[in-house]
């Protein structure tokens, strides 16, 4: 079943974006657009996505800042975290 809803993913971690995009594709969502920063996502909201997945912590605009500047969107906040130190 192909779902026609447009989905945006804004995450500065390309690995996380790729995982979300692949999972959504497996669920039948083919119109998925990834952005590496909040500003790019915010600039494209005129396309009226059905759902926006926002990373909480991004360098330019974080997920909460994008939320404040957007209207009438279904938003899902995401947050991936990992240690970059060897334990």
PDB file of N, CA, C and O in Angstrom:
ATOM      1  N   UNK A   1       0.835  -1.178   0.000  1.00  0.00           N
ATOM      2  CA  UNK A   1       0.000   0.000   0.000  1.00  0.00           C
ATOM      3  C   UNK A   1       0.883   1.245   0.000  1.00  0.00           C
ATOM      4  O   UNK A   1       1.727   1.403   0.882  1.00  0.00           O
ATOM      5  N   UNK A   2       0.700   2.116  -0.965  1.00  0.00           N
ATOM      6  CA  UNK A   2       1.457   3.356  -1.042  1.00  0.00           C
ATOM      7  C   UNK A   2       0.647   4.464  -0.402  1.00  0.00           C
ATOM      8  O   UNK A   2      -0.521   4.668  -0.733  1.00  0.00           O
ATOM      9  N   UNK A   3       1.278   5.182   0.522  1.00  0.00           N
ATOM     10  CA  UNK A   3       0.632   6.302   1.185  1.00  0.00           C
ATOM     11  C   UNK A   3       1.108   7.579   0.518  1.00  0.00           C
ATOM     12  O   UNK A   3       2.303   7.748   0.276  1.00  0.00           O
ATOM     13  N   UNK A   4       0.182   8.479   0.221  1.00  0.00           N
ATOM     14  CA  UNK A   4       0.529   9.687  -0.520  1.00  0.00           C
ATOM     15  C   UNK A   4       0.849  10.877   0.367  1.00  0.00           C
ATOM     16  O   UNK A   4       1.136  11.957  -0.148  1.00  0.00           O
ATOM     17  N   UNK A   5       0.811  10.719   1.664  1.00  0.00           N
ATOM     18  CA  UNK A   5       1.149  11.837   2.545  1.00  0.00           C
ATOM     19  C   UNK A   5       2.627  12.186   2.420  1.00  0.00           C
ATOM     20  O   UNK A   5       3.491  11.310   2.375  1.00  0.00           O
ATOM     21  N   UNK A   6       2.893  13.487   2.365  1.00  0.00           N
ATOM     22  CA  UNK A   6       4.261  13.989   2.329  1.00  0.00           C
ATOM     23  C   UNK A   6       4.797  14.043   3.755  1.00  0.00           C
ATOM     24  O   UNK A   6       4.121  14.532   4.661  1.00  0.00           O
ATOM     25  N   UNK A   7       6.010  13.541   3.950  1.00  0.00           N
ATOM     26  CA  UNK A   7       6.647  13.538   5.264  1.00  0.00           C
ATOM     27  C   UNK A   7       7.999  14.226   5.150  1.00  0.00           C
ATOM     28  O   UNK A   7       8.771  13.959   4.228  1.00  0.00           O
ATOM     29  N   UNK A   8       8.278  15.119   6.101  1.00  0.00           N
ATOM     30  CA  UNK A   8       9.578  15.776   6.193  1.00  0.00           C
ATOM     31  C   UNK A   8      10.332  15.213   7.392  1.00  0.00           C
ATOM     32  O   UNK A   8       9.746  14.938   8.439  1.00  0.00           O
ATOM     33  N   UNK A   9      11.634  15.049   7.221  1.00  0.00           N
ATOM     34  CA  UNK A   9      12.526  14.659   8.311  1.00  0.00           C
ATOM     35  C   UNK A   9      13.618  15.717   8.388  1.00  0.00           C
ATOM     36  O   UNK A   9      14.340  15.939   7.416  1.00  0.00           O
ATOM     37  N   UNK A  10      13.743  16.370   9.539  1.00  0.00           N
ATOM     38  CA  UNK A  10      14.813  17.350   9.747  1.00  0.00           C
ATOM     39  C   UNK A  10      15.730  16.817  10.842  1.00  0.00           C
ATOM     40  O   UNK A  10      15.359  16.765  12.014  1.00  0.00           O
ATOM     41  N   UNK A  11      16.925  16.425  10.438  1.00  0.00           N
ATOM     42  CA  UNK A  11      17.891  15.867  11.385  1.00  0.00           C
ATOM     43  C   UNK A  11      19.288  16.105  10.829  1.00  0.00           C
ATOM     44  O   UNK A  11      19.544  15.828   9.657  1.00  0.00           O
ATOM     45  N   UNK A  12      20.184  16.610  11.651  1.00  0.00           N
ATOM     46  CA  UNK A  12      21.545  16.874  11.187  1.00  0.00           C
ATOM     47  C   UNK A  12      22.416  15.616  11.164  1.00  0.00           C
ATOM     48  O   UNK A  12      23.571  15.673  10.742  1.00  0.00           O
ATOM     49  N   UNK A  13      21.884  14.507  11.606  1.00  0.00           N
ATOM     50  CA  UNK A  13      22.592  13.226  11.547  1.00  0.00           C
ATOM     51  C   UNK A  13      22.055  12.444  10.344  1.00  0.00           C
ATOM     52  O   UNK A  13      20.927  11.952  10.373  1.00  0.00           O
ATOM     53  N   UNK A  14      22.863  12.333   9.291  1.00  0.00           N
ATOM     54  CA  UNK A  14      22.370  11.695   8.064  1.00  0.00           C
ATOM     55  C   UNK A  14      22.060  10.217   8.268  1.00  0.00           C
ATOM     56  O   UNK A  14      21.198   9.670   7.580  1.00  0.00           O
ATOM     57  N   UNK A  15      22.737   9.569   9.189  1.00  0.00           N
ATOM     58  CA  UNK A  15      22.464   8.163   9.480  1.00  0.00           C
ATOM     59  C   UNK A  15      21.059   8.001  10.058  1.00  0.00           C
ATOM     60  O   UNK A  15      20.312   7.115   9.643  1.00  0.00           O
ATOM     61  N   UNK A  16      20.703   8.857  11.015  1.00  0.00           N
ATOM     62  CA  UNK A  16      19.370   8.807  11.620  1.00  0.00           C
ATOM     63  C   UNK A  16      18.299   9.100  10.578  1.00  0.00           C
ATOM     64  O   UNK A  16      17.275   8.417  10.530  1.00  0.00           O
ATOM     65  N   UNK A  17      18.528  10.109   9.745  1.00  0.00           N
ATOM     66  CA  UNK A  17      17.570  10.438   8.682  1.00  0.00           C
ATOM     67  C   UNK A  17      17.364   9.261   7.744  1.00  0.00           C
ATOM     68  O   UNK A  17      16.238   8.957   7.350  1.00  0.00           O
ATOM     69  N   UNK A  18      18.461   8.603   7.390  1.00  0.00           N
ATOM     70  CA  UNK A  18      18.372   7.459   6.475  1.00  0.00           C
ATOM     71  C   UNK A  18      17.583   6.312   7.091  1.00  0.00           C
ATOM     72  O   UNK A  18      16.813   5.647   6.398  1.00  0.00           O
ATOM     73  N   UNK A  19      17.766   6.075   8.381  1.00  0.00           N
ATOM     74  CA  UNK A  19      17.012   5.012   9.060  1.00  0.00           C
ATOM     75  C   UNK A  19      15.521   5.333   9.062  1.00  0.00           C
ATOM     76  O   UNK A  19      14.696   4.480   8.732  1.00  0.00           O
ATOM     77  N   UNK A  20      15.176   6.570   9.437  1.00  0.00           N
ATOM     78  CA  UNK A  20      13.765   6.968   9.430  1.00  0.00           C
ATOM     79  C   UNK A  20      13.168   6.858   8.030  1.00  0.00           C
ATOM     80  O   UNK A  20      12.068   6.335   7.855  1.00  0.00           O
ATOM     81  N   UNK A  21      13.901   7.353   7.036  1.00  0.00           N
ATOM     82  CA  UNK A  21      13.391   7.336   5.663  1.00  0.00           C
ATOM     83  C   UNK A  21      13.158   5.902   5.184  1.00  0.00           C
ATOM     84  O   UNK A  21      12.127   5.615   4.575  1.00  0.00           O
ATOM     85  N   UNK A  22      14.103   5.005   5.452  1.00  0.00           N
ATOM     86  CA  UNK A  22      13.950   3.613   5.035  1.00  0.00           C
ATOM     87  C   UNK A  22      12.775   2.951   5.743  1.00  0.00           C
ATOM     88  O   UNK A  22      12.004   2.217   5.124  1.00  0.00           O
ATOM     89  N   UNK A  23      12.641   3.206   7.027  1.00  0.00           N
ATOM     90  CA  UNK A  23      11.529   2.618   7.777  1.00  0.00           C
ATOM     91  C   UNK A  23      10.190   3.125   7.236  1.00  0.00           C
ATOM     92  O   UNK A  23       9.255   2.342   7.067  1.00  0.00           O
ATOM     93  N   UNK A  24      10.094   4.414   6.966  1.00  0.00           N
ATOM     94  CA  UNK A  24       8.855   4.964   6.406  1.00  0.00           C
ATOM     95  C   UNK A  24       8.579   4.389   5.020  1.00  0.00           C
ATOM     96  O   UNK A  24       7.429   4.102   4.686  1.00  0.00           O
ATOM     97  N   UNK A  25       9.623   4.219   4.216  1.00  0.00           N
ATOM     98  CA  UNK A  25       9.463   3.600   2.897  1.00  0.00           C
ATOM     99  C   UNK A  25       8.930   2.172   3.036  1.00  0.00           C
ATOM    100  O   UNK A  25       8.055   1.753   2.279  1.00  0.00           O
ATOM    101  N   UNK A  26       9.462   1.432   4.005  1.00  0.00           N
ATOM    102  CA  UNK A  26       8.991   0.063   4.251  1.00  0.00           C
ATOM    103  C   UNK A  26       7.525   0.037   4.667  1.00  0.00           C
ATOM    104  O   UNK A  26       6.828  -0.950   4.432  1.00  0.00           O
ATOM    105  N   UNK A  27       7.055   1.121   5.286  1.00  0.00           N
ATOM    106  CA  UNK A  27       5.652   1.226   5.698  1.00  0.00           C
ATOM    107  C   UNK A  27       4.747   1.747   4.580  1.00  0.00           C
ATOM    108  O   UNK A  27       3.537   1.870   4.766  1.00  0.00           O
ATOM    109  N   UNK A  28       5.334   2.054   3.414  1.00  0.00           N
ATOM    110  CA  UNK A  28       4.539   2.494   2.278  1.00  0.00           C
ATOM    111  C   UNK A  28       4.542   3.991   2.036  1.00  0.00           C
ATOM    112  O   UNK A  28       3.788   4.475   1.192  1.00  0.00           O
ATOM    113  N   UNK A  29       5.361   4.728   2.746  1.00  0.00           N
ATOM    114  CA  UNK A  29       5.455   6.181   2.544  1.00  0.00           C
ATOM    115  C   UNK A  29       6.611   6.465   1.595  1.00  0.00           C
ATOM    116  O   UNK A  29       7.774   6.268   1.946  1.00  0.00           O
ATOM    117  N   UNK A  30       6.285   6.932   0.384  1.00  0.00           N
ATOM    118  CA  UNK A  30       7.322   7.169  -0.614  1.00  0.00           C
ATOM    119  C   UNK A  30       7.685   8.638  -0.779  1.00  0.00           C
ATOM    120  O   UNK A  30       8.735   8.949  -1.341  1.00  0.00           O
ATOM    121  N   UNK A  31       6.843   9.546  -0.302  1.00  0.00           N
ATOM    122  CA  UNK A  31       7.112  10.980  -0.450  1.00  0.00           C
ATOM    123  C   UNK A  31       7.735  11.514   0.838  1.00  0.00           C
ATOM    124  O   UNK A  31       7.090  12.224   1.609  1.00  0.00           O
ATOM    125  N   UNK A  32       8.998  11.161   1.054  1.00  0.00           N
ATOM    126  CA  UNK A  32       9.729  11.541   2.267  1.00  0.00           C
ATOM    127  C   UNK A  32      10.920  12.397   1.854  1.00  0.00           C
ATOM    128  O   UNK A  32      11.734  11.990   1.025  1.00  0.00           O
ATOM    129  N   UNK A  33      11.013  13.584   2.440  1.00  0.00           N
ATOM    130  CA  UNK A  33      12.107  14.504   2.145  1.00  0.00           C
ATOM    131  C   UNK A  33      12.919  14.739   3.406  1.00  0.00           C
ATOM    132  O   UNK A  33      12.363  15.015   4.469  1.00  0.00           O
ATOM    133  N   UNK A  34      14.243  14.627   3.287  1.00  0.00           N
ATOM    134  CA  UNK A  34      15.134  14.836   4.433  1.00  0.00           C
ATOM    135  C   UNK A  34      15.840  16.180   4.318  1.00  0.00           C
ATOM    136  O   UNK A  34      16.233  16.609   3.234  1.00  0.00           O
ATOM    137  N   UNK A  35      15.989  16.824   5.456  1.00  0.00           N
ATOM    138  CA  UNK A  35      16.714  18.088   5.556  1.00  0.00           C
ATOM    139  C   UNK A  35      17.778  17.940   6.630  1.00  0.00           C
ATOM    140  O   UNK A  35      17.546  17.295   7.653  1.00  0.00           O
ATOM    141  N   UNK A  36      18.936  18.530   6.405  1.00  0.00           N
ATOM    142  CA  UNK A  36      20.027  18.415   7.373  1.00  0.00           C
ATOM    143  C   UNK A  36      20.032  19.544   8.399  1.00  0.00           C
ATOM    144  O   UNK A  36      20.892  19.584   9.279  1.00  0.00           O
ATOM    145  N   UNK A  37      19.068  20.464   8.286  1.00  0.00           N
ATOM    146  CA  UNK A  37      18.975  21.548   9.262  1.00  0.00           C
ATOM    147  C   UNK A  37      17.538  22.058   9.339  1.00  0.00           C
ATOM    148  O   UNK A  37      16.736  21.841   8.430  1.00  0.00           O
ATOM    149  N   UNK A  38      17.234  22.731  10.428  1.00  0.00           N
ATOM    150  CA  UNK A  38      15.886  23.224  10.654  1.00  0.00           C
ATOM    151  C   UNK A  38      15.473  24.326   9.704  1.00  0.00           C
ATOM    152  O   UNK A  38      14.306  24.403   9.319  1.00  0.00           O
ATOM    153  N   UNK A  39      16.410  25.184   9.317  1.00  0.00           N
ATOM    154  CA  UNK A  39      16.100  26.298   8.420  1.00  0.00           C
ATOM    155  C   UNK A  39      15.615  25.796   7.068  1.00  0.00           C
ATOM    156  O   UNK A  39      14.620  26.296   6.543  1.00  0.00           O
ATOM    157  N   UNK A  40      16.302  24.819   6.503  1.00  0.00           N
ATOM    158  CA  UNK A  40      15.894  24.264   5.204  1.00  0.00           C
ATOM    159  C   UNK A  40      14.500  23.669   5.281  1.00  0.00           C
ATOM    160  O   UNK A  40      13.688  23.859   4.376  1.00  0.00           O
ATOM    161  N   UNK A  41      14.223  22.954   6.351  1.00  0.00           N
ATOM    162  CA  UNK A  41      12.896  22.371   6.545  1.00  0.00           C
ATOM    163  C   UNK A  41      11.841  23.465   6.647  1.00  0.00           C
ATOM    164  O   UNK A  41      10.797  23.394   5.999  1.00  0.00           O
ATOM    165  N   UNK A  42      12.117  24.469   7.457  1.00  0.00           N
ATOM    166  CA  UNK A  42      11.179  25.572   7.653  1.00  0.00           C
ATOM    167  C   UNK A  42      10.879  26.281   6.340  1.00  0.00           C
ATOM    168  O   UNK A  42       9.738  26.674   6.098  1.00  0.00           O
ATOM    169  N   UNK A  43      11.886  26.450   5.490  1.00  0.00           N
ATOM    170  CA  UNK A  43      11.704  27.124   4.204  1.00  0.00           C
ATOM    171  C   UNK A  43      10.821  26.340   3.242  1.00  0.00           C
ATOM    172  O   UNK A  43      10.261  26.921   2.313  1.00  0.00           O
ATOM    173  N   UNK A  44      10.687  25.040   3.445  1.00  0.00           N
ATOM    174  CA  UNK A  44       9.895  24.198   2.541  1.00  0.00           C
ATOM    175  C   UNK A  44       8.512  23.847   3.089  1.00  0.00           C
ATOM    176  O   UNK A  44       7.785  23.077   2.462  1.00  0.00           O
ATOM    177  N   UNK A  45       8.142  24.384   4.225  1.00  0.00           N
ATOM    178  CA  UNK A  45       6.845  24.044   4.822  1.00  0.00           C
ATOM    179  C   UNK A  45       5.658  24.496   3.982  1.00  0.00           C
ATOM    180  O   UNK A  45       4.528  24.088   4.250  1.00  0.00           O
ATOM    181  N   UNK A  46       5.888  25.324   2.981  1.00  0.00           N
ATOM    182  CA  UNK A  46       4.808  25.710   2.064  1.00  0.00           C
ATOM    183  C   UNK A  46       4.305  24.510   1.275  1.00  0.00           C
ATOM    184  O   UNK A  46       3.214  24.559   0.707  1.00  0.00           O
ATOM    185  N   UNK A  47       5.085  23.432   1.233  1.00  0.00           N
ATOM    186  CA  UNK A  47       4.661  22.201   0.552  1.00  0.00           C
ATOM    187  C   UNK A  47       3.627  21.419   1.357  1.00  0.00           C
ATOM    188  O   UNK A  47       3.110  20.408   0.882  1.00  0.00           O
ATOM    189  N   UNK A  48       3.322  21.875   2.568  1.00  0.00           N
ATOM    190  CA  UNK A  48       2.285  21.289   3.429  1.00  0.00           C
ATOM    191  C   UNK A  48       2.478  19.793   3.686  1.00  0.00           C
ATOM    192  O   UNK A  48       1.640  18.985   3.284  1.00  0.00           O
ATOM    193  N   UNK A  49       3.566  19.419   4.348  1.00  0.00           N
ATOM    194  CA  UNK A  49       3.739  18.000   4.680  1.00  0.00           C
ATOM    195  C   UNK A  49       2.683  17.549   5.680  1.00  0.00           C
ATOM    196  O   UNK A  49       2.197  18.343   6.486  1.00  0.00           O
ATOM    197  N   UNK A  50       2.338  16.281   5.621  1.00  0.00           N
ATOM    198  CA  UNK A  50       1.370  15.735   6.566  1.00  0.00           C
ATOM    199  C   UNK A  50       1.968  15.565   7.951  1.00  0.00           C
ATOM    200  O   UNK A  50       1.287  15.759   8.958  1.00  0.00           O
ATOM    201  N   UNK A  51       3.240  15.201   7.998  1.00  0.00           N
ATOM    202  CA  UNK A  51       3.950  14.979   9.258  1.00  0.00           C
ATOM    203  C   UNK A  51       5.379  15.497   9.101  1.00  0.00           C
ATOM    204  O   UNK A  51       5.983  15.372   8.036  1.00  0.00           O
ATOM    205  N   UNK A  52       5.910  16.078  10.177  1.00  0.00           N
ATOM    206  CA  UNK A  52       7.305  16.520  10.197  1.00  0.00           C
ATOM    207  C   UNK A  52       7.993  15.875  11.394  1.00  0.00           C
ATOM    208  O   UNK A  52       7.559  16.048  12.533  1.00  0.00           O
ATOM    209  N   UNK A  53       9.064  15.133  11.137  1.00  0.00           N
ATOM    210  CA  UNK A  53       9.885  14.576  12.209  1.00  0.00           C
ATOM    211  C   UNK A  53      11.047  15.531  12.428  1.00  0.00           C
ATOM    212  O   UNK A  53      11.838  15.772  11.517  1.00  0.00           O
ATOM    213  N   UNK A  54      11.152  16.073  13.634  1.00  0.00           N
ATOM    214  CA  UNK A  54      12.176  17.069  13.942  1.00  0.00           C
ATOM    215  C   UNK A  54      13.149  16.546  14.985  1.00  0.00           C
ATOM    216  O   UNK A  54      12.752  16.012  16.020  1.00  0.00           O
ATOM    217  N   UNK A  55      14.415  16.709  14.693  1.00  0.00           N
ATOM    218  CA  UNK A  55      15.445  16.435  15.690  1.00  0.00           C
ATOM    219  C   UNK A  55      15.383  17.559  16.721  1.00  0.00           C
ATOM    220  O   UNK A  55      15.287  18.733  16.366  1.00  0.00           O
ATOM    221  N   UNK A  56      15.437  17.197  17.966  1.00  0.00           N
ATOM    222  CA  UNK A  56      15.383  18.196  19.035  1.00  0.00           C
ATOM    223  C   UNK A  56      16.602  19.102  19.008  1.00  0.00           C
ATOM    224  O   UNK A  56      16.486  20.302  19.257  1.00  0.00           O
ATOM    225  N   UNK A  57      17.765  18.546  18.710  1.00  0.00           N
ATOM    226  CA  UNK A  57      19.007  19.293  18.842  1.00  0.00           C
ATOM    227  C   UNK A  57      19.733  19.375  17.498  1.00  0.00           C
ATOM    228  O   UNK A  57      20.379  18.421  17.065  1.00  0.00           O
ATOM    229  N   UNK A  58      19.613  20.544  16.846  1.00  0.00           N
ATOM    230  CA  UNK A  58      20.336  20.821  15.603  1.00  0.00           C
ATOM    231  C   UNK A  58      21.062  22.149  15.778  1.00  0.00           C
ATOM    232  O   UNK A  58      20.703  22.951  16.640  1.00  0.00           O
ATOM    233  N   UNK A  59      22.081  22.375  14.961  1.00  0.00           N
ATOM    234  CA  UNK A  59      22.920  23.555  15.145  1.00  0.00           C
ATOM    235  C   UNK A  59      22.224  24.881  14.833  1.00  0.00           C
ATOM    236  O   UNK A  59      22.297  25.811  15.636  1.00  0.00           O
ATOM    237  N   UNK A  60      21.556  24.988  13.691  1.00  0.00           N
ATOM    238  CA  UNK A  60      21.006  26.297  13.317  1.00  0.00           C
ATOM    239  C   UNK A  60      19.693  26.595  14.041  1.00  0.00           C
ATOM    240  O   UNK A  60      19.648  27.491  14.884  1.00  0.00           O
ATOM    241  N   UNK A  61      18.654  25.877  13.734  1.00  0.00           N
ATOM    242  CA  UNK A  61      17.368  25.971  14.438  1.00  0.00           C
ATOM    243  C   UNK A  61      17.075  24.601  15.013  1.00  0.00           C
ATOM    244  O   UNK A  61      17.042  23.616  14.275  1.00  0.00           O
ATOM    245  N   UNK A  62      16.862  24.518  16.312  1.00  0.00           N
ATOM    246  CA  UNK A  62      16.525  23.213  16.871  1.00  0.00           C
ATOM    247  C   UNK A  62      15.041  22.931  16.645  1.00  0.00           C
ATOM    248  O   UNK A  62      14.305  23.788  16.157  1.00  0.00           O
ATOM    249  N   UNK A  63      14.619  21.749  16.996  1.00  0.00           N
ATOM    250  CA  UNK A  63      13.240  21.342  16.749  1.00  0.00           C
ATOM    251  C   UNK A  63      12.210  22.257  17.382  1.00  0.00           C
ATOM    252  O   UNK A  63      11.168  22.521  16.781  1.00  0.00           O
ATOM    253  N   UNK A  64      12.482  22.748  18.592  1.00  0.00           N
ATOM    254  CA  UNK A  64      11.531  23.638  19.253  1.00  0.00           C
ATOM    255  C   UNK A  64      11.424  24.977  18.533  1.00  0.00           C
ATOM    256  O   UNK A  64      10.341  25.558  18.466  1.00  0.00           O
ATOM    257  N   UNK A  65      12.537  25.475  17.994  1.00  0.00           N
ATOM    258  CA  UNK A  65      12.505  26.739  17.258  1.00  0.00           C
ATOM    259  C   UNK A  65      11.719  26.597  15.958  1.00  0.00           C
ATOM    260  O   UNK A  65      10.983  27.506  15.574  1.00  0.00           O
ATOM    261  N   UNK A  66      11.871  25.462  15.283  1.00  0.00           N
ATOM    262  CA  UNK A  66      11.077  25.209  14.074  1.00  0.00           C
ATOM    263  C   UNK A  66       9.603  25.130  14.444  1.00  0.00           C
ATOM    264  O   UNK A  66       8.753  25.668  13.734  1.00  0.00           O
ATOM    265  N   UNK A  67       9.296  24.465  15.549  1.00  0.00           N
ATOM    266  CA  UNK A  67       7.915  24.346  16.012  1.00  0.00           C
ATOM    267  C   UNK A  67       7.299  25.720  16.255  1.00  0.00           C
ATOM    268  O   UNK A  67       6.159  25.965  15.861  1.00  0.00           O
ATOM    269  N   UNK A  68       8.037  26.610  16.895  1.00  0.00           N
ATOM    270  CA  UNK A  68       7.526  27.956  17.185  1.00  0.00           C
ATOM    271  C   UNK A  68       7.207  28.735  15.917  1.00  0.00           C
ATOM    272  O   UNK A  68       6.303  29.571  15.915  1.00  0.00           O
ATOM    273  N   UNK A  69       7.944  28.467  14.835  1.00  0.00           N
ATOM    274  CA  UNK A  69       7.779  29.224  13.598  1.00  0.00           C
ATOM    275  C   UNK A  69       6.829  28.557  12.610  1.00  0.00           C
ATOM    276  O   UNK A  69       6.589  29.098  11.530  1.00  0.00           O
ATOM    277  N   UNK A  70       6.291  27.406  12.953  1.00  0.00           N
ATOM    278  CA  UNK A  70       5.404  26.684  12.038  1.00  0.00           C
ATOM    279  C   UNK A  70       3.969  26.737  12.548  1.00  0.00           C
ATOM    280  O   UNK A  70       3.722  26.970  13.732  1.00  0.00           O
ATOM    281  N   UNK A  71       3.040  26.517  11.642  1.00  0.00           N
ATOM    282  CA  UNK A  71       1.615  26.535  11.990  1.00  0.00           C
ATOM    283  C   UNK A  71       0.934  25.274  11.476  1.00  0.00           C
ATOM    284  O   UNK A  71       1.253  24.777  10.396  1.00  0.00           O
ATOM    285  N   UNK A  72       0.001  24.767  12.258  1.00  0.00           N
ATOM    286  CA  UNK A  72      -0.886  23.681  11.819  1.00  0.00           C
ATOM    287  C   UNK A  72      -0.156  22.459  11.270  1.00  0.00           C
ATOM    288  O   UNK A  72      -0.546  21.918  10.235  1.00  0.00           O
ATOM    289  N   UNK A  73       0.884  22.026  11.943  1.00  0.00           N
ATOM    290  CA  UNK A  73       1.607  20.843  11.501  1.00  0.00           C
ATOM    291  C   UNK A  73       1.503  19.746  12.540  1.00  0.00           C
ATOM    292  O   UNK A  73       1.384  20.008  13.737  1.00  0.00           O
ATOM    293  N   UNK A  74       1.550  18.516  12.061  1.00  0.00           N
ATOM    294  CA  UNK A  74       1.698  17.381  12.964  1.00  0.00           C
ATOM    295  C   UNK A  74       3.200  17.153  13.087  1.00  0.00           C
ATOM    296  O   UNK A  74       3.868  16.807  12.112  1.00  0.00           O
ATOM    297  N   UNK A  75       3.717  17.348  14.285  1.00  0.00           N
ATOM    298  CA  UNK A  75       5.153  17.257  14.506  1.00  0.00           C
ATOM    299  C   UNK A  75       5.489  16.100  15.432  1.00  0.00           C
ATOM    300  O   UNK A  75       4.775  15.824  16.397  1.00  0.00           O
ATOM    301  N   UNK A  76       6.577  15.437  15.122  1.00  0.00           N
ATOM    302  CA  UNK A  76       7.103  14.380  15.969  1.00  0.00           C
ATOM    303  C   UNK A  76       8.555  14.736  16.251  1.00  0.00           C
ATOM    304  O   UNK A  76       9.353  14.897  15.328  1.00  0.00           O
ATOM    305  N   UNK A  77       8.892  14.858  17.529  1.00  0.00           N
ATOM    306  CA  UNK A  77      10.270  15.170  17.886  1.00  0.00           C
ATOM    307  C   UNK A  77      11.074  13.894  18.003  1.00  0.00           C
ATOM    308  O   UNK A  77      10.608  12.890  18.541  1.00  0.00           O
ATOM    309  N   UNK A  78      12.296  13.951  17.488  1.00  0.00           N
ATOM    310  CA  UNK A  78      13.209  12.818  17.587  1.00  0.00           C
ATOM    311  C   UNK A  78      14.498  13.283  18.241  1.00  0.00           C
ATOM    312  O   UNK A  78      14.850  14.462  18.201  1.00  0.00           O
ATOM    313  N   UNK A  79      15.179  12.347  18.831  1.00  0.00           N
ATOM    314  CA  UNK A  79      16.448  12.680  19.456  1.00  0.00           C
ATOM    315  C   UNK A  79      17.291  11.428  19.496  1.00  0.00           C
ATOM    316  O   UNK A  79      16.967  10.472  20.200  1.00  0.00           O
ATOM    317  N   UNK A  80      18.362  11.433  18.747  1.00  0.00           N
ATOM    318  CA  UNK A  80      19.287  10.305  18.809  1.00  0.00           C
ATOM    319  C   UNK A  80      20.544  10.784  19.513  1.00  0.00           C
ATOM    320  O   UNK A  80      20.982  11.920  19.333  1.00  0.00           O
ATOM    321  N   UNK A  81      21.103   9.919  20.299  1.00  0.00           N
ATOM    322  CA  UNK A  81      22.266  10.290  21.083  1.00  0.00           C
ATOM    323  C   UNK A  81      23.209   9.115  21.153  1.00  0.00           C
ATOM    324  O   UNK A  81      22.791   7.964  21.277  1.00  0.00           O
ATOM    325  N   UNK A  82      24.464   9.416  21.074  1.00  0.00           N
ATOM    326  CA  UNK A  82      25.459   8.368  21.206  1.00  0.00           C
ATOM    327  C   UNK A  82      26.716   8.953  21.838  1.00  0.00           C
ATOM    328  O   UNK A  82      26.954  10.160  21.778  1.00  0.00           O
ATOM    329  N   UNK A  83      27.499   8.098  22.431  1.00  0.00           N
ATOM    330  CA  UNK A  83      28.774   8.518  23.008  1.00  0.00           C
ATOM    331  C   UNK A  83      29.835   8.534  21.923  1.00  0.00           C
ATOM    332  O   UNK A  83      29.931   7.598  21.129  1.00  0.00           O
ATOM    333  N   UNK A  84      30.622   9.580  21.887  1.00  0.00           N
ATOM    334  CA  UNK A  84      31.713   9.609  20.932  1.00  0.00           C
ATOM    335  C   UNK A  84      33.054   9.309  21.604  1.00  0.00           C
ATOM    336  O   UNK A  84      34.118   9.509  21.018  1.00  0.00           O
ATOM    337  N   UNK A  85      32.980   8.828  22.841  1.00  0.00           N
ATOM    338  CA  UNK A  85      34.188   8.459  23.571  1.00  0.00           C
ATOM    339  C   UNK A  85      34.218   6.949  23.783  1.00  0.00           C
ATOM    340  O   UNK A  85      33.186   6.312  23.993  1.00  0.00           O
ATOM    341  N   UNK A  86      35.395   6.410  23.724  1.00  0.00           N
ATOM    342  CA  UNK A  86      35.552   4.981  23.986  1.00  0.00           C
ATOM    343  C   UNK A  86      35.520   4.752  25.492  1.00  0.00           C
ATOM    344  O   UNK A  86      36.215   5.433  26.246  1.00  0.00           O
ATOM    345  N   UNK A  87      34.717   3.800  25.918  1.00  0.00           N
ATOM    346  CA  UNK A  87      34.588   3.515  27.355  1.00  0.00           C
ATOM    347  C   UNK A  87      35.329   2.240  27.691  1.00  0.00           C
ATOM    348  O   UNK A  87      35.346   1.822  28.848  1.00  0.00           O
TER     349      UNK A  87
END
